[in-house]
Amino acid sequence: MRVFTIDSRGKLIPYKECAYKESNRESELEQLLENNPEYFFEDSKLLIIGRQVTTNLNTFIDLLGIDKNGNTVVVELKRGKTPRETIAQLLEYASFVENLDYSQLNDIYQDYSGEDADLEDYHKEYFNKSTDEAVSFNKSVKLVIVAEDISKEISQTALFLRKKGLDIYCIEFKYFQTETNEKIISSSFVIGEDRFIRSEIQSASLPKVDKKQFLNSLDENGLNVFNRIFEFASENNLLLRWGSKGFSLNHKLDEGFVSLIFGYPPTSVFKQSIYTGFEGILKKIPDSENIIDLFKKRIHEFGNFKEAGINFKWLIDKNYSEKEIRIFVDILAIIIEEIKQKSMTV
């Protein structure tokens, strides 16, 4: 394949095809595809939930994703030509992933993203699903091989497995550079899209933001709300835990902590918003149903939250008065006091 760019004089400037592995590490290929999840399937992007995920056999899955229907997607990357054992590797990973339940997938996602929010909520936002649209996670596993050169042996074996009902895809890419170091990657499905593609788990993590980065990403409406929340956190010795996009606000317990809310910037799929953290309270505080009912009641009275699955979401897309923000902070103070009282009686 020959690829050209057209300059201002209408001249064709050729891109030279290069061997990707000669100037790039496999981790760079991982990062490139990790940051471009729409690369894998033409009809939908892919939600990446883990990178270098450790299996029960102490091997490592390059990228683990979830598609829009909740199916898991195992991605194996090769910079050059696919060796014969690539299929065996992929099947081994699939045998591990197939047995993961939602809780384990959620753990992988939270370890990878650094967020305390649930995978189910993030999945709905990422794929723009309605809050009442149920998703059944990991009903099936898709397998994807991405390589610069899909060998005939791998192509033939993958096609055989696909005919037998295994959802497997092979994507081949080509890498080009110009003399001025411009780069381009082309890709095509070799196999797939019809020729058109309970263990302890660890995953490499995305870099976490900090308070300064978070505040710099907000607009004026967000700054008014979040600055007051950070003041409240400092005044009450609350714990801020930072993830790859936002933070969770946590009340410290004798052992550990419990999440109260999650905050997100405009660049997140959640947009500039605050989510309630009912799951954490239910999970960590005994007999906490009354606390959740009170939390919901106050949220309804506040009037700025909308239902988002089992939680509630405050989309901060306009200017809120100091009085409104103070009312919300007072709600948090009430819930914290209820948690303290419940903890004392246990």
C-alpha positions as CSV (number, residue, x, y, z in Angstrom):
1,M,0.0,0.0,0.0
2,R,1.3,3.5,-0.9
3,V,0.0,6.5,1.1
4,F,0.5,10.2,0.1
5,T,-0.2,13.6,1.5
6,I,-0.9,16.6,-0.7
7,D,1.0,19.8,-0.2
8,S,-0.1,23.4,-0.9
9,R,1.2,23.1,-4.4
10,G,-0.8,20.0,-5.2
11,K,2.2,17.7,-5.1
12,L,2.0,14.2,-3.7
13,I,4.4,13.6,-0.8
14,P,4.8,9.9,-0.1
15,Y,4.7,8.3,3.3
16,K,7.3,5.6,3.8
17,E,6.0,2.4,5.3
18,C,8.1,1.6,8.3
19,A,8.3,-1.3,10.8
20,Y,6.5,-0.1,13.9
21,K,8.6,-2.2,16.2
22,E,11.9,-0.6,15.0
23,S,11.1,2.8,16.6
24,N,8.2,2.0,19.1
25,R,7.8,-0.1,22.1
26,E,4.8,-2.4,22.7
27,S,3.7,-0.2,25.6
28,E,3.5,2.7,23.2
29,L,1.1,0.7,21.0
30,E,-0.9,-0.2,24.0
31,Q,-1.2,3.5,25.0
32,L,-2.0,4.5,21.4
33,L,-5.0,2.1,21.2
34,E,-5.9,2.7,24.8
35,N,-6.4,6.4,24.0
36,N,-8.3,5.7,20.8
37,P,-11.1,3.2,21.7
38,E,-13.0,3.9,18.6
39,Y,-10.3,2.1,16.6
40,F,-11.5,-1.4,17.3
41,F,-15.0,-1.6,15.9
42,E,-16.6,0.5,13.3
43,D,-20.1,0.6,14.8
44,S,-19.0,1.4,18.4
45,K,-16.1,2.5,20.5
46,L,-14.8,0.3,23.3
47,L,-14.6,1.1,27.0
48,I,-11.1,0.1,28.2
49,I,-11.3,-1.0,31.8
50,G,-7.8,-2.5,32.3
51,R,-4.3,-2.6,30.9
52,Q,-1.8,-5.4,31.6
53,V,-4.4,-7.2,33.7
54,T,-3.0,-10.0,35.7
55,T,-4.7,-13.4,35.2
56,N,-4.9,-16.3,37.7
57,L,-1.9,-17.9,35.8
58,N,0.2,-14.8,36.4
59,T,0.1,-13.8,32.7
60,F,-0.9,-10.4,31.5
61,I,-3.8,-9.2,29.2
62,D,-2.6,-6.2,27.1
63,L,-6.0,-4.5,27.1
64,L,-9.3,-5.5,28.6
65,G,-12.5,-3.7,27.5
66,I,-16.3,-3.8,27.6
67,D,-18.5,-3.2,24.6
68,K,-21.8,-1.3,24.5
69,N,-23.7,-4.5,25.3
70,G,-21.6,-5.3,28.4
71,N,-19.5,-8.1,26.7
72,T,-15.9,-8.3,27.6
73,V,-13.2,-7.7,25.0
74,V,-9.7,-9.2,25.3
75,V,-7.1,-7.4,23.2
76,E,-3.7,-8.9,22.4
77,L,-1.2,-6.6,20.7
78,K,1.8,-7.5,18.5
79,R,4.1,-4.8,17.1
80,G,5.3,-7.1,14.3
81,K,4.3,-10.4,12.9
82,T,2.0,-12.6,15.0
83,P,3.8,-15.7,16.3
84,R,2.0,-19.1,16.2
85,E,1.3,-19.1,19.9
86,T,-0.8,-15.9,19.7
87,I,-4.1,-17.7,19.4
88,A,-3.2,-20.0,22.4
89,Q,-2.4,-16.9,24.4
90,L,-5.7,-15.3,23.6
91,L,-7.7,-18.5,24.4
92,E,-5.9,-18.7,27.8
93,Y,-6.9,-15.1,28.6
94,A,-10.5,-15.8,27.5
95,S,-10.7,-18.8,29.8
96,F,-9.8,-16.5,32.7
97,V,-12.0,-13.5,31.7
98,E,-15.1,-15.7,31.0
99,N,-15.3,-16.5,34.7
100,L,-15.1,-13.0,36.0
101,D,-18.3,-11.7,37.6
102,Y,-19.5,-8.1,37.7
103,S,-17.8,-7.4,41.1
104,Q,-14.4,-8.5,39.7
105,L,-14.8,-6.5,36.5
106,N,-15.7,-3.5,38.7
107,D,-12.6,-4.0,40.7
108,I,-10.5,-4.1,37.6
109,Y,-12.1,-0.9,36.3
110,Q,-11.7,0.9,39.7
111,D,-8.0,-0.2,40.0
112,Y,-7.3,1.0,36.4
113,S,-9.2,4.3,36.5
114,G,-8.5,5.1,40.1
115,E,-12.2,6.0,40.5
116,D,-14.5,4.7,43.3
117,A,-17.6,5.1,41.0
118,D,-19.2,1.9,39.8
119,L,-18.4,0.4,36.3
120,E,-22.2,0.2,35.6
121,D,-22.7,3.9,36.0
122,Y,-19.6,4.8,34.0
123,H,-20.7,2.3,31.2
124,K,-24.1,4.0,30.9
125,E,-22.6,7.4,30.6
126,Y,-19.8,6.3,28.2
127,F,-22.3,4.7,25.8
128,N,-25.1,7.2,26.4
129,K,-27.5,4.6,27.6
130,S,-30.7,5.5,29.4
131,T,-30.7,5.1,33.2
132,D,-33.4,2.4,33.1
133,E,-31.6,0.3,30.3
134,A,-30.3,-2.8,32.0
135,V,-26.9,-4.3,30.9
136,S,-25.9,-7.8,31.6
137,F,-22.1,-7.9,31.9
138,N,-19.8,-10.6,30.6
139,K,-22.4,-12.7,28.9
140,S,-19.8,-13.4,26.2
141,V,-16.2,-12.7,25.4
142,K,-14.8,-11.1,22.2
143,L,-11.2,-11.7,21.3
144,V,-9.1,-9.2,19.3
145,I,-5.6,-9.5,17.8
146,V,-4.0,-6.3,16.7
147,A,-0.7,-6.7,14.8
148,E,1.4,-5.1,12.1
149,D,1.4,-8.5,10.3
150,I,-1.3,-11.1,10.8
151,S,0.4,-14.3,9.7
152,K,-1.4,-16.8,7.4
153,E,-1.4,-19.4,10.2
154,I,-3.1,-17.0,12.6
155,S,-5.6,-15.8,10.0
156,Q,-6.5,-19.4,9.0
157,T,-6.9,-20.5,12.6
158,A,-8.9,-17.4,13.6
159,L,-11.2,-17.9,10.6
160,F,-11.8,-21.6,11.7
161,L,-12.6,-20.5,15.2
162,R,-15.0,-17.8,14.0
163,K,-16.8,-20.4,11.8
164,K,-17.2,-22.5,15.0
165,G,-18.9,-19.6,16.8
166,L,-16.0,-17.9,18.6
167,D,-16.2,-14.1,18.4
168,I,-12.6,-13.5,17.3
169,Y,-11.2,-10.6,15.2
170,C,-7.8,-9.9,13.6
171,I,-6.9,-6.3,12.8
172,E,-3.8,-5.6,10.8
173,F,-2.2,-2.1,10.8
174,K,0.4,-0.4,8.7
175,Y,2.7,2.4,9.9
176,F,4.0,5.2,7.8
177,Q,6.3,8.2,8.2
178,T,7.3,11.2,6.0
179,E,10.7,12.8,5.9
180,T,9.3,15.5,8.2
181,N,8.4,12.8,10.8
182,E,4.6,13.0,10.2
183,K,3.1,9.7,11.1
184,I,0.0,7.8,10.0
185,I,-1.5,4.4,10.8
186,S,-3.9,2.5,8.5
187,S,-5.8,-0.5,9.6
188,S,-8.0,-3.3,8.1
189,F,-9.9,-6.3,9.4
190,V,-8.3,-9.5,8.3
191,I,-10.8,-11.7,10.2
192,G,-14.0,-10.4,11.8
193,E,-16.8,-7.9,11.0
194,D,-17.4,-10.4,8.2
195,R,-14.2,-9.4,6.4
196,F,-14.9,-6.0,7.1
197,I,-13.3,-7.2,13.6
198,R,-12.7,-15.2,41.7
199,S,-9.0,-14.3,41.5
200,E,-7.1,-11.4,42.8
201,I,-6.7,-9.1,39.9
202,Q,-4.2,-6.3,39.2
203,S,-4.1,-3.8,36.3
204,A,-1.8,-1.0,35.3
205,S,-3.4,2.3,36.3
206,L,-4.1,5.6,34.5
207,P,-2.3,8.6,35.9
208,K,-4.3,10.3,38.6
209,V,-5.3,14.0,38.6
210,D,-4.8,16.2,41.7
211,K,-6.7,19.1,43.1
212,K,-4.9,21.7,41.1
213,Q,-5.4,19.9,37.8
214,F,-9.1,19.3,38.6
215,L,-9.8,22.9,39.5
216,N,-8.0,24.1,36.3
217,S,-10.3,22.0,34.2
218,L,-13.5,23.5,35.7
219,D,-15.6,26.4,34.4
220,E,-16.7,29.2,36.7
221,N,-19.9,27.4,37.6
222,G,-17.9,24.3,38.7
223,L,-15.3,26.4,40.6
224,N,-18.1,27.9,42.8
225,V,-19.4,24.5,43.8
226,F,-16.3,22.5,44.1
227,N,-14.2,25.1,45.9
228,R,-16.9,25.2,48.6
229,I,-16.9,21.3,48.8
230,F,-13.1,21.3,49.2
231,E,-13.4,23.9,52.0
232,F,-16.0,21.7,53.7
233,A,-13.7,18.6,53.3
234,S,-10.9,20.5,55.0
235,E,-13.1,21.8,57.8
236,N,-14.4,18.3,58.6
237,N,-11.2,16.3,58.0
238,L,-12.8,14.4,55.1
239,L,-10.7,12.3,52.8
240,L,-10.4,13.2,49.1
241,R,-9.3,10.2,46.9
242,W,-8.2,11.2,43.4
243,G,-8.8,9.1,40.3
244,S,-7.9,9.6,36.6
245,K,-10.7,12.1,36.0
246,G,-12.2,13.2,39.4
247,F,-12.4,12.4,43.1
248,S,-14.5,10.8,45.8
249,L,-15.3,12.6,49.0
250,N,-15.0,10.2,52.0
251,H,-15.8,10.1,55.7
252,K,-13.2,8.3,57.7
253,L,-14.2,5.3,59.7
254,D,-12.4,3.5,62.5
255,E,-11.3,1.0,59.8
256,G,-11.2,2.5,56.3
257,F,-13.6,5.1,54.9
258,V,-16.9,5.4,53.1
259,S,-17.6,7.4,49.9
260,L,-20.3,10.1,50.1
261,I,-20.1,11.7,46.7
262,F,-18.1,11.7,43.5
263,G,-17.0,14.8,41.6
264,Y,-16.2,15.0,37.9
265,P,-14.8,17.7,35.6
266,P,-16.2,18.8,32.2
267,T,-13.8,16.4,30.4
268,S,-15.3,13.3,32.0
269,V,-18.0,11.2,30.4
270,F,-20.1,12.2,33.4
271,K,-19.6,15.9,32.5
272,Q,-19.1,18.5,35.2
273,S,-21.2,16.9,37.9
274,I,-21.6,15.3,41.3
275,Y,-22.9,11.8,41.9
276,T,-24.1,10.4,45.2
277,G,-22.4,7.4,46.6
278,F,-25.2,5.2,48.0
279,E,-23.4,1.9,47.2
280,G,-20.5,2.7,49.5
281,I,-22.8,3.6,52.4
282,L,-24.9,0.5,51.9
283,K,-21.8,-1.7,51.7
284,K,-19.8,-0.3,54.6
285,I,-22.4,1.0,57.1
286,P,-24.5,-1.7,58.8
287,D,-28.3,-1.2,58.6
288,S,-27.8,2.0,56.6
289,E,-31.2,1.9,54.7
290,N,-32.5,4.8,56.9
291,I,-29.4,6.9,56.1
292,I,-30.0,6.3,52.3
293,D,-33.7,7.2,52.6
294,L,-32.7,10.4,54.4
295,F,-30.0,11.2,51.8
296,K,-32.6,10.7,49.0
297,K,-35.2,12.8,50.8
298,R,-32.8,15.7,51.2
299,I,-31.6,15.4,47.6
300,H,-35.2,15.6,46.4
301,E,-35.8,18.6,48.5
302,F,-32.6,20.3,47.2
303,G,-34.1,19.9,43.7
304,N,-30.9,20.0,41.5
305,F,-30.3,16.2,41.3
306,K,-31.7,13.8,38.7
307,E,-31.9,10.0,38.9
308,A,-28.9,8.2,37.5
309,G,-29.4,4.5,38.0
310,I,-29.6,3.8,41.8
311,N,-27.8,7.1,42.4
312,F,-28.5,10.8,41.7
313,K,-26.6,13.2,39.5
314,W,-26.2,17.0,39.8
315,L,-25.1,18.4,36.5
316,I,-23.3,21.7,37.3
317,D,-24.1,23.5,34.0
318,K,-25.2,26.9,35.4
319,N,-24.4,29.4,38.1
320,Y,-25.7,28.3,41.6
321,S,-26.1,30.7,44.4
322,E,-24.0,30.5,47.6
323,K,-27.3,29.7,49.4
324,E,-27.9,26.6,47.1
325,I,-24.4,25.4,47.5
326,R,-24.6,25.8,51.3
327,I,-27.8,23.8,51.4
328,F,-26.0,20.9,49.6
329,V,-23.0,21.1,52.0
330,D,-25.4,21.0,54.9
331,I,-27.0,17.8,53.5
332,L,-23.5,16.2,53.5
333,A,-23.0,17.3,57.1
334,I,-26.3,15.7,58.1
335,I,-25.4,12.4,56.4
336,I,-22.0,12.4,58.0
337,E,-23.6,12.9,61.4
338,E,-26.0,10.0,60.7
339,I,-23.1,7.7,59.7
340,K,-21.2,8.7,62.9
341,Q,-24.3,7.9,65.1
342,K,-24.8,4.5,63.3
343,S,-21.1,3.7,63.7
344,M,-21.2,4.4,67.4
345,T,-24.2,2.0,68.0
346,V,-22.5,-0.9,66.2
